[in-house]
Every structure is written in C-alpha cells, then in structure tokens.
Amino acid sequence: MPIYEYRCPSCHHLFEELVRSASGGDSVKCPKCGKSRVERRLSVFSAREASPKPSSHAPMGGGCCHCCDPHGSCGLS
C-alpha cells in the first residue's frame, strides 16, 4: 500500500495518506478542512546507507595509501 502526499488547494495543508488501491485516492479528504478536492503531489525521497562500509582496497598496516602492498613499493606514491 503506497503512501501518497497531497495538498489541499483550499487551505494549503500538506498531508500524507495511505492508499489501498490506485483508485483509492479519489476518496481522500483534507484532514484539516474536510474538503474532498485535493491534489496528489510528486513524492521525492532518497535512500542512504546508515554507515559506510570499509573499502576492501584499503591498505592494512601501512603501505603507500595507493595500493595494498604493505611495503609501499608499487610506485604509485
């Protein structure tokens, strides 16, 4: 069941509504003023990872910081 964002053109109230079907949005009313003429808005969201994962290419115990060679002899430094 998707959650849609709506705006009431009468009182300018922004709200979200859980809609059970695609045509279920036809019966949505503004919770502030009760008007049934509301506008569905485009929802924009972003997902973000909670914590970054360590790189598998990070040097362990020293190195030149450009490769995984602990002696730093790769010539990239």
mmJSON file of the N, C-alpha and C atoms, coordinates in Angstrom:
{"data_MODEL":{"atom_site":{
"group_PDB":["ATOM","ATOM","ATOM","ATOM","ATOM","ATOM","ATOM","ATOM","ATOM","ATOM","ATOM","ATOM","ATOM","ATOM","ATOM","ATOM","ATOM","ATOM","ATOM","ATOM","ATOM","ATOM","ATOM","ATOM","ATOM","ATOM","ATOM","ATOM","ATOM","ATOM","ATOM","ATOM","ATOM","ATOM","ATOM","ATOM","ATOM","ATOM","ATOM","ATOM","ATOM","ATOM","ATOM","ATOM","ATOM","ATOM","ATOM","ATOM","ATOM","ATOM","ATOM","ATOM","ATOM","ATOM","ATOM","ATOM","ATOM","ATOM","ATOM","ATOM","ATOM","ATOM","ATOM","ATOM","ATOM","ATOM","ATOM","ATOM","ATOM","ATOM","ATOM","ATOM","ATOM","ATOM","ATOM","ATOM","ATOM","ATOM","ATOM","ATOM","ATOM","ATOM","ATOM","ATOM","ATOM","ATOM","ATOM","ATOM","ATOM","ATOM","ATOM","ATOM","ATOM","ATOM","ATOM","ATOM","ATOM","ATOM","ATOM","ATOM","ATOM","ATOM","ATOM","ATOM","ATOM","ATOM","ATOM","ATOM","ATOM","ATOM","ATOM","ATOM","ATOM","ATOM","ATOM","ATOM","ATOM","ATOM","ATOM","ATOM","ATOM","ATOM","ATOM","ATOM","ATOM","ATOM","ATOM","ATOM","ATOM","ATOM","ATOM","ATOM","ATOM","ATOM","ATOM","ATOM","ATOM","ATOM","ATOM","ATOM","ATOM","ATOM","ATOM","ATOM","ATOM","ATOM","ATOM","ATOM","ATOM","ATOM","ATOM","ATOM","ATOM","ATOM","ATOM","ATOM","ATOM","ATOM","ATOM","ATOM","ATOM","ATOM","ATOM","ATOM","ATOM","ATOM","ATOM","ATOM","ATOM","ATOM","ATOM","ATOM","ATOM","ATOM","ATOM","ATOM","ATOM","ATOM","ATOM","ATOM","ATOM","ATOM","ATOM","ATOM","ATOM","ATOM","ATOM","ATOM","ATOM","ATOM","ATOM","ATOM","ATOM","ATOM","ATOM","ATOM","ATOM","ATOM","ATOM","ATOM","ATOM","ATOM","ATOM","ATOM","ATOM","ATOM","ATOM","ATOM","ATOM","ATOM","ATOM","ATOM","ATOM","ATOM","ATOM","ATOM","ATOM","ATOM","ATOM","ATOM","ATOM","ATOM","ATOM","ATOM","ATOM","ATOM","ATOM","ATOM","ATOM","ATOM","ATOM"],
"id":[1,2,3,4,5,6,7,8,9,10,11,12,13,14,15,16,17,18,19,20,21,22,23,24,25,26,27,28,29,30,31,32,33,34,35,36,37,38,39,40,41,42,43,44,45,46,47,48,49,50,51,52,53,54,55,56,57,58,59,60,61,62,63,64,65,66,67,68,69,70,71,72,73,74,75,76,77,78,79,80,81,82,83,84,85,86,87,88,89,90,91,92,93,94,95,96,97,98,99,100,101,102,103,104,105,106,107,108,109,110,111,112,113,114,115,116,117,118,119,120,121,122,123,124,125,126,127,128,129,130,131,132,133,134,135,136,137,138,139,140,141,142,143,144,145,146,147,148,149,150,151,152,153,154,155,156,157,158,159,160,161,162,163,164,165,166,167,168,169,170,171,172,173,174,175,176,177,178,179,180,181,182,183,184,185,186,187,188,189,190,191,192,193,194,195,196,197,198,199,200,201,202,203,204,205,206,207,208,209,210,211,212,213,214,215,216,217,218,219,220,221,222,223,224,225,226,227,228,229,230,231],
"type_symbol":["N","C","C","N","C","C","N","C","C","N","C","C","N","C","C","N","C","C","N","C","C","N","C","C","N","C","C","N","C","C","N","C","C","N","C","C","N","C","C","N","C","C","N","C","C","N","C","C","N","C","C","N","C","C","N","C","C","N","C","C","N","C","C","N","C","C","N","C","C","N","C","C","N","C","C","N","C","C","N","C","C","N","C","C","N","C","C","N","C","C","N","C","C","N","C","C","N","C","C","N","C","C","N","C","C","N","C","C","N","C","C","N","C","C","N","C","C","N","C","C","N","C","C","N","C","C","N","C","C","N","C","C","N","C","C","N","C","C","N","C","C","N","C","C","N","C","C","N","C","C","N","C","C","N","C","C","N","C","C","N","C","C","N","C","C","N","C","C","N","C","C","N","C","C","N","C","C","N","C","C","N","C","C","N","C","C","N","C","C","N","C","C","N","C","C","N","C","C","N","C","C","N","C","C","N","C","C","N","C","C","N","C","C","N","C","C","N","C","C","N","C","C","N","C","C","N","C","C","N","C","C"],
"label_atom_id":["N","CA","C","N","CA","C","N","CA","C","N","CA","C","N","CA","C","N","CA","C","N","CA","C","N","CA","C","N","CA","C","N","CA","C","N","CA","C","N","CA","C","N","CA","C","N","CA","C","N","CA","C","N","CA","C","N","CA","C","N","CA","C","N","CA","C","N","CA","C","N","CA","C","N","CA","C","N","CA","C","N","CA","C","N","CA","C","N","CA","C","N","CA","C","N","CA","C","N","CA","C","N","CA","C","N","CA","C","N","CA","C","N","CA","C","N","CA","C","N","CA","C","N","CA","C","N","CA","C","N","CA","C","N","CA","C","N","CA","C","N","CA","C","N","CA","C","N","CA","C","N","CA","C","N","CA","C","N","CA","C","N","CA","C","N","CA","C","N","CA","C","N","CA","C","N","CA","C","N","CA","C","N","CA","C","N","CA","C","N","CA","C","N","CA","C","N","CA","C","N","CA","C","N","CA","C","N","CA","C","N","CA","C","N","CA","C","N","CA","C","N","CA","C","N","CA","C","N","CA","C","N","CA","C","N","CA","C","N","CA","C","N","CA","C","N","CA","C","N","CA","C","N","CA","C","N","CA","C","N","CA","C","N","CA","C","N","CA","C"],
"label_alt_id":[null,null,null,null,null,null,null,null,null,null,null,null,null,null,null,null,null,null,null,null,null,null,null,null,null,null,null,null,null,null,null,null,null,null,null,null,null,null,null,null,null,null,null,null,null,null,null,null,null,null,null,null,null,null,null,null,null,null,null,null,null,null,null,null,null,null,null,null,null,null,null,null,null,null,null,null,null,null,null,null,null,null,null,null,null,null,null,null,null,null,null,null,null,null,null,null,null,null,null,null,null,null,null,null,null,null,null,null,null,null,null,null,null,null,null,null,null,null,null,null,null,null,null,null,null,null,null,null,null,null,null,null,null,null,null,null,null,null,null,null,null,null,null,null,null,null,null,null,null,null,null,null,null,null,null,null,null,null,null,null,null,null,null,null,null,null,null,null,null,null,null,null,null,null,null,null,null,null,null,null,null,null,null,null,null,null,null,null,null,null,null,null,null,null,null,null,null,null,null,null,null,null,null,null,null,null,null,null,null,null,null,null,null,null,null,null,null,null,null,null,null,null,null,null,null,null,null,null,null,null,null],
"label_comp_id":["MET","MET","MET","PRO","PRO","PRO","ILE","ILE","ILE","TYR","TYR","TYR","GLU","GLU","GLU","TYR","TYR","TYR","ARG","ARG","ARG","CYS","CYS","CYS","PRO","PRO","PRO","SER","SER","SER","CYS","CYS","CYS","HIS","HIS","HIS","HIS","HIS","HIS","LEU","LEU","LEU","PHE","PHE","PHE","GLU","GLU","GLU","GLU","GLU","GLU","LEU","LEU","LEU","VAL","VAL","VAL","ARG","ARG","ARG","SER","SER","SER","ALA","ALA","ALA","SER","SER","SER","GLY","GLY","GLY","GLY","GLY","GLY","ASP","ASP","ASP","SER","SER","SER","VAL","VAL","VAL","LYS","LYS","LYS","CYS","CYS","CYS","PRO","PRO","PRO","LYS","LYS","LYS","CYS","CYS","CYS","GLY","GLY","GLY","LYS","LYS","LYS","SER","SER","SER","ARG","ARG","ARG","VAL","VAL","VAL","GLU","GLU","GLU","ARG","ARG","ARG","ARG","ARG","ARG","LEU","LEU","LEU","SER","SER","SER","VAL","VAL","VAL","PHE","PHE","PHE","SER","SER","SER","ALA","ALA","ALA","ARG","ARG","ARG","GLU","GLU","GLU","ALA","ALA","ALA","SER","SER","SER","PRO","PRO","PRO","LYS","LYS","LYS","PRO","PRO","PRO","SER","SER","SER","SER","SER","SER","HIS","HIS","HIS","ALA","ALA","ALA","PRO","PRO","PRO","MET","MET","MET","GLY","GLY","GLY","GLY","GLY","GLY","GLY","GLY","GLY","CYS","CYS","CYS","CYS","CYS","CYS","HIS","HIS","HIS","CYS","CYS","CYS","CYS","CYS","CYS","ASP","ASP","ASP","PRO","PRO","PRO","HIS","HIS","HIS","GLY","GLY","GLY","SER","SER","SER","CYS","CYS","CYS","GLY","GLY","GLY","LEU","LEU","LEU","SER","SER","SER"],
"label_asym_id":["A","A","A","A","A","A","A","A","A","A","A","A","A","A","A","A","A","A","A","A","A","A","A","A","A","A","A","A","A","A","A","A","A","A","A","A","A","A","A","A","A","A","A","A","A","A","A","A","A","A","A","A","A","A","A","A","A","A","A","A","A","A","A","A","A","A","A","A","A","A","A","A","A","A","A","A","A","A","A","A","A","A","A","A","A","A","A","A","A","A","A","A","A","A","A","A","A","A","A","A","A","A","A","A","A","A","A","A","A","A","A","A","A","A","A","A","A","A","A","A","A","A","A","A","A","A","A","A","A","A","A","A","A","A","A","A","A","A","A","A","A","A","A","A","A","A","A","A","A","A","A","A","A","A","A","A","A","A","A","A","A","A","A","A","A","A","A","A","A","A","A","A","A","A","A","A","A","A","A","A","A","A","A","A","A","A","A","A","A","A","A","A","A","A","A","A","A","A","A","A","A","A","A","A","A","A","A","A","A","A","A","A","A","A","A","A","A","A","A","A","A","A","A","A","A","A","A","A","A","A","A"],
"label_entity_id":["1","1","1","1","1","1","1","1","1","1","1","1","1","1","1","1","1","1","1","1","1","1","1","1","1","1","1","1","1","1","1","1","1","1","1","1","1","1","1","1","1","1","1","1","1","1","1","1","1","1","1","1","1","1","1","1","1","1","1","1","1","1","1","1","1","1","1","1","1","1","1","1","1","1","1","1","1","1","1","1","1","1","1","1","1","1","1","1","1","1","1","1","1","1","1","1","1","1","1","1","1","1","1","1","1","1","1","1","1","1","1","1","1","1","1","1","1","1","1","1","1","1","1","1","1","1","1","1","1","1","1","1","1","1","1","1","1","1","1","1","1","1","1","1","1","1","1","1","1","1","1","1","1","1","1","1","1","1","1","1","1","1","1","1","1","1","1","1","1","1","1","1","1","1","1","1","1","1","1","1","1","1","1","1","1","1","1","1","1","1","1","1","1","1","1","1","1","1","1","1","1","1","1","1","1","1","1","1","1","1","1","1","1","1","1","1","1","1","1","1","1","1","1","1","1","1","1","1","1","1","1"],
"label_seq_id":[1,1,1,2,2,2,3,3,3,4,4,4,5,5,5,6,6,6,7,7,7,8,8,8,9,9,9,10,10,10,11,11,11,12,12,12,13,13,13,14,14,14,15,15,15,16,16,16,17,17,17,18,18,18,19,19,19,20,20,20,21,21,21,22,22,22,23,23,23,24,24,24,25,25,25,26,26,26,27,27,27,28,28,28,29,29,29,30,30,30,31,31,31,32,32,32,33,33,33,34,34,34,35,35,35,36,36,36,37,37,37,38,38,38,39,39,39,40,40,40,41,41,41,42,42,42,43,43,43,44,44,44,45,45,45,46,46,46,47,47,47,48,48,48,49,49,49,50,50,50,51,51,51,52,52,52,53,53,53,54,54,54,55,55,55,56,56,56,57,57,57,58,58,58,59,59,59,60,60,60,61,61,61,62,62,62,63,63,63,64,64,64,65,65,65,66,66,66,67,67,67,68,68,68,69,69,69,70,70,70,71,71,71,72,72,72,73,73,73,74,74,74,75,75,75,76,76,76,77,77,77],
"pdbx_PDB_ins_code":[null,null,null,null,null,null,null,null,null,null,null,null,null,null,null,null,null,null,null,null,null,null,null,null,null,null,null,null,null,null,null,null,null,null,null,null,null,null,null,null,null,null,null,null,null,null,null,null,null,null,null,null,null,null,null,null,null,null,null,null,null,null,null,null,null,null,null,null,null,null,null,null,null,null,null,null,null,null,null,null,null,null,null,null,null,null,null,null,null,null,null,null,null,null,null,null,null,null,null,null,null,null,null,null,null,null,null,null,null,null,null,null,null,null,null,null,null,null,null,null,null,null,null,null,null,null,null,null,null,null,null,null,null,null,null,null,null,null,null,null,null,null,null,null,null,null,null,null,null,null,null,null,null,null,null,null,null,null,null,null,null,null,null,null,null,null,null,null,null,null,null,null,null,null,null,null,null,null,null,null,null,null,null,null,null,null,null,null,null,null,null,null,null,null,null,null,null,null,null,null,null,null,null,null,null,null,null,null,null,null,null,null,null,null,null,null,null,null,null,null,null,null,null,null,null,null,null,null,null,null,null],
"Cartn_x":[0.842,0.0,0.891,0.816,1.676,1.139,2.062,1.719,1.893,0.849,0.897,0.888,1.491,1.465,0.382,-0.355,-1.443,-1.32,-1.953,-2.049,-3.485,-4.027,-5.386,-5.307,-5.92,-5.868,-6.69,-7.619,-8.457,-7.703,-7.078,-6.394,-4.88,-4.357,-2.918,-2.239,-3.004,-2.464,-1.79,-0.574,0.153,-0.013,-0.339,-0.509,-0.222,-0.052,0.193,-0.991,-1.252,-2.372,-1.962,-2.268,-2.04,-3.21,-2.936,-3.99,-3.921,-5.037,-5.069,-5.055,-5.544,-5.55,-5.306,-5.064,-4.794,-5.982,-7.195,-8.382,-8.813,-8.125,-8.476,-8.201,-7.355,-7.056,-8.213,-9.239,-10.402,-11.217,-11.114,-11.926,-11.138,-9.939,-9.109,-9.666,-9.756,-10.22,-9.138,-9.119,-8.165,-8.495,-7.518,-7.786,-7.978,-7.575,-7.694,-9.042,-9.464,-10.71,-11.826,-11.512,-12.527,-12.917,-12.293,-12.618,-12.141,-12.917,-12.558,-11.759,-11.59,-10.791,-9.349,-8.508,-7.093,-6.237,-5.008,-4.072,-2.999,-2.769,-1.68,-0.377,0.611,1.909,2.934,3.952,5.048,5.906,6.069,6.902,8.329,9.236,10.654,11.329,12.091,12.777,14.165,14.991,16.315,16.627,17.373,17.783,19.27,19.678,21.076,21.488,22.663,23.184,23.493,23.176,23.35,24.806,25.68,27.1,27.904,28.95,29.74,30.479,30.578,31.313,32.789,33.674,35.094,35.456,36.357,36.795,37.628,37.42,38.205,39.607,39.856,41.165,41.991,41.54,42.277,43.545,44.661,45.896,45.827,46.377,46.385,47.787,47.897,49.171,50.233,49.914,50.903,50.685,51.747,51.641,51.668,51.556,51.685,50.357,49.275,47.932,47.371,48.055,47.563,47.383,47.965,47.843,47.766,47.726,47.651,48.998,50.051,51.379,51.845,52.041,52.433,53.792,54.605,55.924,55.886,54.789,54.66,55.544,55.865,56.816,56.134,54.895,54.184,54.542,55.129,55.477,54.344,53.226,52.094,52.178,53.128,53.154,53.796],
"Cartn_y":[-1.173,0.0,1.242,2.037,3.225,4.375,5.214,6.446,7.572,8.361,9.48,10.791,11.801,13.151,13.931,14.732,15.54,16.97,17.862,19.283,19.714,20.405,20.921,22.327,22.568,23.908,24.93,24.488,25.414,26.001,25.133,25.613,25.471,24.929,24.77,23.795,22.923,21.928,20.804,20.419,19.294,18.101,16.944,15.75,14.502,13.379,12.084,11.178,10.265,9.34,7.965,6.942,5.561,5.148,4.805,4.496,3.017,2.328,0.881,0.467,1.289,0.947,2.205,2.022,3.164,4.118,3.594,4.453,4.902,4.421,4.788,6.237,6.886,8.294,9.212,8.695,9.507,9.903,9.143,9.406,10.121,10.63,11.293,12.683,13.005,14.324,14.987,16.294,17.05,16.861,16.452,16.254,17.566,18.68,19.969,20.636,20.705,21.418,20.501,19.245,18.283,18.325,19.193,19.281,18.022,17.59,16.375,16.676,17.927,18.292,18.523,17.495,17.58,17.226,17.682,17.429,16.457,15.413,14.487,15.126,15.073,15.683,14.611,14.994,14.098,13.912,12.685,12.392,12.193,12.837,12.701,12.21,11.161,10.618,10.191,9.97,9.43,8.41,7.419,6.394,6.537,6.329,6.485,5.364,4.862,3.794,4.359,3.625,4.097,4.347,3.444,3.635,3.138,3.859,3.441,2.137,1.327,0.069,0.348,-0.31,-0.094,-0.623,0.071,-0.322,-1.593,-2.492,-3.721,-3.473,-2.273,-1.946,-1.063,-0.86,-0.025,-0.752,-0.051,-0.701,-1.129,-2.282,-2.818,-2.657,-1.977,-1.886,-1.102,0.021,0.84,0.811,0.861,0.894,2.32,2.461,3.783,4.524,3.928,4.517,4.53,3.95,3.853,2.403,1.496,0.084,-0.734,-2.017,-2.89,-3.482,-3.028,-3.527,-2.892,-3.652,-3.071,-2.391,-2.672,-2.039,-0.765,-0.493,0.729,0.775,-0.382,-0.428,-0.485,-0.042,-0.164,0.937,2.039,3.135,4.135,3.972,4.901,6.087,6.09,7.189,8.432],
"Cartn_z":[0.0,0.0,0.0,-1.015,-1.078,-0.228,0.212,0.9,-0.105,-0.299,-1.229,-0.462,-1.051,-0.492,-1.212,-0.451,-1.004,-0.514,-1.263,-0.889,-1.114,-0.143,-0.261,-0.848,-2.009,-2.6,-1.812,-0.989,-0.208,0.985,1.786,2.997,2.923,1.816,1.561,2.524,3.132,4.068,3.285,3.705,3.111,4.038,3.476,4.297,3.488,4.199,3.57,3.858,2.94,3.098,2.585,3.354,2.949,2.068,0.802,-0.161,-0.512,-0.37,-0.577,-2.046,-2.954,-4.374,-5.199,-6.508,-7.387,-7.439,-7.4,-7.436,-6.045,-5.003,-3.637,-3.311,-4.083,-3.873,-4.197,-4.871,-5.225,-4.001,-2.914,-1.725,-0.622,-0.924,0.075,0.367,1.653,2.086,2.922,2.891,3.685,5.168,5.986,7.41,8.175,7.587,8.271,8.031,6.747,6.445,5.952,5.626,5.212,3.744,2.95,1.521,0.801,-0.18,-0.916,-2.18,-2.524,-3.702,-3.248,-3.41,-3.03,-4.234,-4.204,-5.308,-4.845,-5.623,-5.315,-5.765,-4.9,-5.205,-5.517,-6.239,-6.559,-5.319,-4.889,-3.724,-4.175,-3.493,-3.79,-2.52,-2.643,-1.48,-1.878,-0.88,-1.143,-0.062,-0.444,0.496,0.732,1.956,2.296,3.223,3.015,3.856,5.24,6.28,7.652,8.001,7.649,7.935,6.747,6.392,5.229,5.505,4.478,4.587,4.313,5.027,4.754,3.369,2.731,1.404,1.485,0.541,0.523,-0.012,-0.54,-1.097,-0.165,1.055,1.993,2.426,2.515,2.926,4.391,4.674,6.028,6.603,7.711,8.411,7.668,7.114,6.426,4.925,4.181,2.734,2.23,0.945,0.337,0.222,0.664,0.592,-0.832,-1.776,-3.152,-3.585,-2.846,-3.185,-1.898,-2.016,-0.844,-0.453,-1.081,-0.747,0.562,1.626,2.921,2.899,1.892,1.796,0.986,0.294,-0.484,-1.699,-2.267,-3.376,-4.735,-4.82,-6.091,-7.083,-6.609,-7.489,-7.7,-6.981,-7.126,-6.188,-5.246,-4.28,-4.811],
"occupancy":[1.0,1.0,1.0,1.0,1.0,1.0,1.0,1.0,1.0,1.0,1.0,1.0,1.0,1.0,1.0,1.0,1.0,1.0,1.0,1.0,1.0,1.0,1.0,1.0,1.0,1.0,1.0,1.0,1.0,1.0,1.0,1.0,1.0,1.0,1.0,1.0,1.0,1.0,1.0,1.0,1.0,1.0,1.0,1.0,1.0,1.0,1.0,1.0,1.0,1.0,1.0,1.0,1.0,1.0,1.0,1.0,1.0,1.0,1.0,1.0,1.0,1.0,1.0,1.0,1.0,1.0,1.0,1.0,1.0,1.0,1.0,1.0,1.0,1.0,1.0,1.0,1.0,1.0,1.0,1.0,1.0,1.0,1.0,1.0,1.0,1.0,1.0,1.0,1.0,1.0,1.0,1.0,1.0,1.0,1.0,1.0,1.0,1.0,1.0,1.0,1.0,1.0,1.0,1.0,1.0,1.0,1.0,1.0,1.0,1.0,1.0,1.0,1.0,1.0,1.0,1.0,1.0,1.0,1.0,1.0,1.0,1.0,1.0,1.0,1.0,1.0,1.0,1.0,1.0,1.0,1.0,1.0,1.0,1.0,1.0,1.0,1.0,1.0,1.0,1.0,1.0,1.0,1.0,1.0,1.0,1.0,1.0,1.0,1.0,1.0,1.0,1.0,1.0,1.0,1.0,1.0,1.0,1.0,1.0,1.0,1.0,1.0,1.0,1.0,1.0,1.0,1.0,1.0,1.0,1.0,1.0,1.0,1.0,1.0,1.0,1.0,1.0,1.0,1.0,1.0,1.0,1.0,1.0,1.0,1.0,1.0,1.0,1.0,1.0,1.0,1.0,1.0,1.0,1.0,1.0,1.0,1.0,1.0,1.0,1.0,1.0,1.0,1.0,1.0,1.0,1.0,1.0,1.0,1.0,1.0,1.0,1.0,1.0,1.0,1.0,1.0,1.0,1.0,1.0,1.0,1.0,1.0,1.0,1.0,1.0,1.0,1.0,1.0,1.0,1.0,1.0],
"B_iso_or_equiv":[0.0,0.0,0.0,0.0,0.0,0.0,0.0,0.0,0.0,0.0,0.0,0.0,0.0,0.0,0.0,0.0,0.0,0.0,0.0,0.0,0.0,0.0,0.0,0.0,0.0,0.0,0.0,0.0,0.0,0.0,0.0,0.0,0.0,0.0,0.0,0.0,0.0,0.0,0.0,0.0,0.0,0.0,0.0,0.0,0.0,0.0,0.0,0.0,0.0,0.0,0.0,0.0,0.0,0.0,0.0,0.0,0.0,0.0,0.0,0.0,0.0,0.0,0.0,0.0,0.0,0.0,0.0,0.0,0.0,0.0,0.0,0.0,0.0,0.0,0.0,0.0,0.0,0.0,0.0,0.0,0.0,0.0,0.0,0.0,0.0,0.0,0.0,0.0,0.0,0.0,0.0,0.0,0.0,0.0,0.0,0.0,0.0,0.0,0.0,0.0,0.0,0.0,0.0,0.0,0.0,0.0,0.0,0.0,0.0,0.0,0.0,0.0,0.0,0.0,0.0,0.0,0.0,0.0,0.0,0.0,0.0,0.0,0.0,0.0,0.0,0.0,0.0,0.0,0.0,0.0,0.0,0.0,0.0,0.0,0.0,0.0,0.0,0.0,0.0,0.0,0.0,0.0,0.0,0.0,0.0,0.0,0.0,0.0,0.0,0.0,0.0,0.0,0.0,0.0,0.0,0.0,0.0,0.0,0.0,0.0,0.0,0.0,0.0,0.0,0.0,0.0,0.0,0.0,0.0,0.0,0.0,0.0,0.0,0.0,0.0,0.0,0.0,0.0,0.0,0.0,0.0,0.0,0.0,0.0,0.0,0.0,0.0,0.0,0.0,0.0,0.0,0.0,0.0,0.0,0.0,0.0,0.0,0.0,0.0,0.0,0.0,0.0,0.0,0.0,0.0,0.0,0.0,0.0,0.0,0.0,0.0,0.0,0.0,0.0,0.0,0.0,0.0,0.0,0.0,0.0,0.0,0.0,0.0,0.0,0.0,0.0,0.0,0.0,0.0,0.0,0.0],
"pdbx_formal_charge":[null,null,null,null,null,null,null,null,null,null,null,null,null,null,null,null,null,null,null,null,null,null,null,null,null,null,null,null,null,null,null,null,null,null,null,null,null,null,null,null,null,null,null,null,null,null,null,null,null,null,null,null,null,null,null,null,null,null,null,null,null,null,null,null,null,null,null,null,null,null,null,null,null,null,null,null,null,null,null,null,null,null,null,null,null,null,null,null,null,null,null,null,null,null,null,null,null,null,null,null,null,null,null,null,null,null,null,null,null,null,null,null,null,null,null,null,null,null,null,null,null,null,null,null,null,null,null,null,null,null,null,null,null,null,null,null,null,null,null,null,null,null,null,null,null,null,null,null,null,null,null,null,null,null,null,null,null,null,null,null,null,null,null,null,null,null,null,null,null,null,null,null,null,null,null,null,null,null,null,null,null,null,null,null,null,null,null,null,null,null,null,null,null,null,null,null,null,null,null,null,null,null,null,null,null,null,null,null,null,null,null,null,null,null,null,null,null,null,null,null,null,null,null,null,null,null,null,null,null,null,null],
"auth_seq_id":[1,1,1,2,2,2,3,3,3,4,4,4,5,5,5,6,6,6,7,7,7,8,8,8,9,9,9,10,10,10,11,11,11,12,12,12,13,13,13,14,14,14,15,15,15,16,16,16,17,17,17,18,18,18,19,19,19,20,20,20,21,21,21,22,22,22,23,23,23,24,24,24,25,25,25,26,26,26,27,27,27,28,28,28,29,29,29,30,30,30,31,31,31,32,32,32,33,33,33,34,34,34,35,35,35,36,36,36,37,37,37,38,38,38,39,39,39,40,40,40,41,41,41,42,42,42,43,43,43,44,44,44,45,45,45,46,46,46,47,47,47,48,48,48,49,49,49,50,50,50,51,51,51,52,52,52,53,53,53,54,54,54,55,55,55,56,56,56,57,57,57,58,58,58,59,59,59,60,60,60,61,61,61,62,62,62,63,63,63,64,64,64,65,65,65,66,66,66,67,67,67,68,68,68,69,69,69,70,70,70,71,71,71,72,72,72,73,73,73,74,74,74,75,75,75,76,76,76,77,77,77],
"auth_comp_id":["MET","MET","MET","PRO","PRO","PRO","ILE","ILE","ILE","TYR","TYR","TYR","GLU","GLU","GLU","TYR","TYR","TYR","ARG","ARG","ARG","CYS","CYS","CYS","PRO","PRO","PRO","SER","SER","SER","CYS","CYS","CYS","HIS","HIS","HIS","HIS","HIS","HIS","LEU","LEU","LEU","PHE","PHE","PHE","GLU","GLU","GLU","GLU","GLU","GLU","LEU","LEU","LEU","VAL","VAL","VAL","ARG","ARG","ARG","SER","SER","SER","ALA","ALA","ALA","SER","SER","SER","GLY","GLY","GLY","GLY","GLY","GLY","ASP","ASP","ASP","SER","SER","SER","VAL","VAL","VAL","LYS","LYS","LYS","CYS","CYS","CYS","PRO","PRO","PRO","LYS","LYS","LYS","CYS","CYS","CYS","GLY","GLY","GLY","LYS","LYS","LYS","SER","SER","SER","ARG","ARG","ARG","VAL","VAL","VAL","GLU","GLU","GLU","ARG","ARG","ARG","ARG","ARG","ARG","LEU","LEU","LEU","SER","SER","SER","VAL","VAL","VAL","PHE","PHE","PHE","SER","SER","SER","ALA","ALA","ALA","ARG","ARG","ARG","GLU","GLU","GLU","ALA","ALA","ALA","SER","SER","SER","PRO","PRO","PRO","LYS","LYS","LYS","PRO","PRO","PRO","SER","SER","SER","SER","SER","SER","HIS","HIS","HIS","ALA","ALA","ALA","PRO","PRO","PRO","MET","MET","MET","GLY","GLY","GLY","GLY","GLY","GLY","GLY","GLY","GLY","CYS","CYS","CYS","CYS","CYS","CYS","HIS","HIS","HIS","CYS","CYS","CYS","CYS","CYS","CYS","ASP","ASP","ASP","PRO","PRO","PRO","HIS","HIS","HIS","GLY","GLY","GLY","SER","SER","SER","CYS","CYS","CYS","GLY","GLY","GLY","LEU","LEU","LEU","SER","SER","SER"],
"auth_asym_id":["A","A","A","A","A","A","A","A","A","A","A","A","A","A","A","A","A","A","A","A","A","A","A","A","A","A","A","A","A","A","A","A","A","A","A","A","A","A","A","A","A","A","A","A","A","A","A","A","A","A","A","A","A","A","A","A","A","A","A","A","A","A","A","A","A","A","A","A","A","A","A","A","A","A","A","A","A","A","A","A","A","A","A","A","A","A","A","A","A","A","A","A","A","A","A","A","A","A","A","A","A","A","A","A","A","A","A","A","A","A","A","A","A","A","A","A","A","A","A","A","A","A","A","A","A","A","A","A","A","A","A","A","A","A","A","A","A","A","A","A","A","A","A","A","A","A","A","A","A","A","A","A","A","A","A","A","A","A","A","A","A","A","A","A","A","A","A","A","A","A","A","A","A","A","A","A","A","A","A","A","A","A","A","A","A","A","A","A","A","A","A","A","A","A","A","A","A","A","A","A","A","A","A","A","A","A","A","A","A","A","A","A","A","A","A","A","A","A","A","A","A","A","A","A","A","A","A","A","A","A","A"],
"auth_atom_id":["N","CA","C","N","CA","C","N","CA","C","N","CA","C","N","CA","C","N","CA","C","N","CA","C","N","CA","C","N","CA","C","N","CA","C","N","CA","C","N","CA","C","N","CA","C","N","CA","C","N","CA","C","N","CA","C","N","CA","C","N","CA","C","N","CA","C","N","CA","C","N","CA","C","N","CA","C","N","CA","C","N","CA","C","N","CA","C","N","CA","C","N","CA","C","N","CA","C","N","CA","C","N","CA","C","N","CA","C","N","CA","C","N","CA","C","N","CA","C","N","CA","C","N","CA","C","N","CA","C","N","CA","C","N","CA","C","N","CA","C","N","CA","C","N","CA","C","N","CA","C","N","CA","C","N","CA","C","N","CA","C","N","CA","C","N","CA","C","N","CA","C","N","CA","C","N","CA","C","N","CA","C","N","CA","C","N","CA","C","N","CA","C","N","CA","C","N","CA","C","N","CA","C","N","CA","C","N","CA","C","N","CA","C","N","CA","C","N","CA","C","N","CA","C","N","CA","C","N","CA","C","N","CA","C","N","CA","C","N","CA","C","N","CA","C","N","CA","C","N","CA","C","N","CA","C","N","CA","C","N","CA","C","N","CA","C","N","CA","C"],
"pdbx_PDB_model_num":[1,1,1,1,1,1,1,1,1,1,1,1,1,1,1,1,1,1,1,1,1,1,1,1,1,1,1,1,1,1,1,1,1,1,1,1,1,1,1,1,1,1,1,1,1,1,1,1,1,1,1,1,1,1,1,1,1,1,1,1,1,1,1,1,1,1,1,1,1,1,1,1,1,1,1,1,1,1,1,1,1,1,1,1,1,1,1,1,1,1,1,1,1,1,1,1,1,1,1,1,1,1,1,1,1,1,1,1,1,1,1,1,1,1,1,1,1,1,1,1,1,1,1,1,1,1,1,1,1,1,1,1,1,1,1,1,1,1,1,1,1,1,1,1,1,1,1,1,1,1,1,1,1,1,1,1,1,1,1,1,1,1,1,1,1,1,1,1,1,1,1,1,1,1,1,1,1,1,1,1,1,1,1,1,1,1,1,1,1,1,1,1,1,1,1,1,1,1,1,1,1,1,1,1,1,1,1,1,1,1,1,1,1,1,1,1,1,1,1,1,1,1,1,1,1,1,1,1,1,1,1]
}}}
